[in-house]
Amino acid sequence: MSDTTTIRAVDAAEAARRLPELAAILMDAVTHGASVNFMAGFTAAEGAAFWRAQLPGFAAGERRLLVAEAGGRIHGTVVLSLAHQPNAPHRAEIGKMLVHSLARRRGIGRRLLAAAEAAAQAAGRTLLLLDTESGSAGELLYRSCGWIEVGRVPDHAFTPAGRLAETTLFCKSLGPHRSPGDAATEH
Ligand SMILES: CC(C)(COP(=O)(O)OP(=O)(O)OC[C@H]1O[C@@H](n2cnc3c(N)ncnc32)[C@H](O)[C@@H]1OP(=O)(O)O)[C@@H](O)C(=O)NCCC(=O)NCCS
């Protein structure tokens, strides 16, 4: 499937039209035990509400949504969130790195992550941060893509099944970093 999968940015209007598909990807991840902020029993309505709440950020360009698409269907997502603090014009976070359980281990996650890193660099964001449950597929993905472990937080979050689990924090530098005075060049 990965050879027919395209990775592309989706704007707020398209995301709004495709809320059910985006919700389905998030629900699938939670159902399969991924620690992505939600608990077991997560519903399609809650998934749609999560993505709906992201729309203003997408519209403002503070967040960028990239999807993996094949056959007109979304199979994966990643969100790049640009730091808004005046002292961090070079920083961004990666989140909602999700590949549908039926499409995993075909390189789609790696391609989504690479596209998010490229989008960050294009936006002048050269220090990237993320966190993931220790021992998860995400941790293995990030290590395999050159991300550096910053540290581990015991008992950071509950898994969907209700077990407290450790989180690993990662960073990746795409430097050199711009300074606050250069922030006007952002696009
Ligand atoms: C993490 C996730 C996005 C990976 O997506 P994917 O498309 O399956 O990843 P890829 O096929 O691109 O894998 C790239 C590399 O990551 C590592 N990797 C990914 N999943 C792995 C797994 N289950 N077991 C071992 N290694 C894994 C491997 O090194 C792999 O390279 P290889 O296949 O050549 O060995 C996917 O498993 C997922 O959506 N999980 C649920 C949500 C989640 O936990 N997201 C991350 C935290 S926010």
PDBQT file of the ligand as one rigid body, heavy atoms in Angstrom, charges set to zero:
ROOT
HETATM    1  C1  LIG A 201       3.902   4.442  15.718  1.00  0.00    +0.000 C 
HETATM    2  C2  LIG A 201       3.242   4.285  14.360  1.00  0.00    +0.000 C 
HETATM    3  C3  LIG A 201       2.790   5.664  13.874  1.00  0.00    +0.000 C 
HETATM    4  C4  LIG A 201       4.250   3.688  13.367  1.00  0.00    +0.000 C 
HETATM    5  O1  LIG A 201       3.677   3.735  12.069  1.00  0.00    +0.000 OA
HETATM    6  P1  LIG A 201       4.129   2.683  10.923  1.00  0.00    +0.000 P 
HETATM    7  O2  LIG A 201       3.597   3.178   9.637  1.00  0.00    +0.000 OA
HETATM    8  O3  LIG A 201       3.749   1.316  11.327  1.00  0.00    +0.000 OA
HETATM    9  O4  LIG A 201       5.715   2.829  10.983  1.00  0.00    +0.000 OA
HETATM   10  P2  LIG A 201       6.758   2.462   9.826  1.00  0.00    +0.000 P 
HETATM   11  O5  LIG A 201       6.248   1.294   9.047  1.00  0.00    +0.000 OA
HETATM   12  O6  LIG A 201       7.081   3.683   9.058  1.00  0.00    +0.000 OA
HETATM   13  O7  LIG A 201       8.016   2.011  10.687  1.00  0.00    +0.000 OA
HETATM   14  C5  LIG A 201       9.250   2.697  10.616  1.00  0.00    +0.000 C 
HETATM   15  C6  LIG A 201      10.211   2.047  11.575  1.00  0.00    +0.000 C 
HETATM   16  O8  LIG A 201       9.772   2.229  12.923  1.00  0.00    +0.000 OA
HETATM   17  C7  LIG A 201      10.037   1.046  13.695  1.00  0.00    +0.000 C 
HETATM   18  N1  LIG A 201       8.746   0.440  14.069  1.00  0.00    +0.000 N 
HETATM   19  C8  LIG A 201       7.513   0.958  13.835  1.00  0.00    +0.000 A 
HETATM   20  N2  LIG A 201       6.568   0.177  14.378  1.00  0.00    +0.000 NA
HETATM   21  C9  LIG A 201       7.209  -0.853  14.967  1.00  0.00    +0.000 A 
HETATM   22  C10 LIG A 201       6.769  -2.002  15.686  1.00  0.00    +0.000 A 
HETATM   23  N3  LIG A 201       5.465  -2.248  15.911  1.00  0.00    +0.000 N 
HETATM   24  N4  LIG A 201       7.698  -2.873  16.149  1.00  0.00    +0.000 NA
HETATM   25  C11 LIG A 201       9.014  -2.665  15.923  1.00  0.00    +0.000 A 
HETATM   26  N5  LIG A 201       9.509  -1.590  15.226  1.00  0.00    +0.000 NA
HETATM   27  C12 LIG A 201       8.602  -0.697  14.765  1.00  0.00    +0.000 A 
HETATM   28  C13 LIG A 201      10.821   0.124  12.788  1.00  0.00    +0.000 C 
HETATM   29  O9  LIG A 201      12.184   0.464  12.915  1.00  0.00    +0.000 OA
HETATM   30  C14 LIG A 201      10.311   0.544  11.426  1.00  0.00    +0.000 C 
HETATM   31  O10 LIG A 201      11.201   0.236  10.366  1.00  0.00    +0.000 OA
HETATM   32  P3  LIG A 201      11.141  -1.214   9.677  1.00  0.00    +0.000 P 
HETATM   33  O11 LIG A 201       9.712  -1.513   9.370  1.00  0.00    +0.000 OA
HETATM   34  O12 LIG A 201      11.984  -1.008   8.457  1.00  0.00    +0.000 OA
HETATM   35  O13 LIG A 201      11.718  -2.161  10.688  1.00  0.00    +0.000 OA
HETATM   36  C15 LIG A 201       2.031   3.313  14.440  1.00  0.00    +0.000 C 
HETATM   37  O14 LIG A 201       2.456   2.102  15.049  1.00  0.00    +0.000 OA
HETATM   38  C16 LIG A 201       0.867   3.858  15.231  1.00  0.00    +0.000 C 
HETATM   39  O15 LIG A 201       0.045   4.593  14.710  1.00  0.00    +0.000 OA
HETATM   40  N6  LIG A 201       0.772   3.488  16.512  1.00  0.00    +0.000 N 
HETATM   41  C17 LIG A 201      -0.337   3.941  17.342  1.00  0.00    +0.000 C 
HETATM   42  C18 LIG A 201      -0.257   5.418  17.672  1.00  0.00    +0.000 C 
HETATM   43  C19 LIG A 201       1.030   5.788  18.380  1.00  0.00    +0.000 C 
HETATM   44  O16 LIG A 201       1.448   5.133  19.323  1.00  0.00    +0.000 OA
HETATM   45  N7  LIG A 201       1.654   6.887  17.890  1.00  0.00    +0.000 N 
HETATM   46  C20 LIG A 201       2.930   7.363  18.442  1.00  0.00    +0.000 C 
HETATM   47  C21 LIG A 201       2.796   8.098  19.691  1.00  0.00    +0.000 C 
HETATM   48  S1  LIG A 201       1.985   9.660  19.521  1.00  0.00    +0.000 SA
ENDROOT
TORSDOF 0
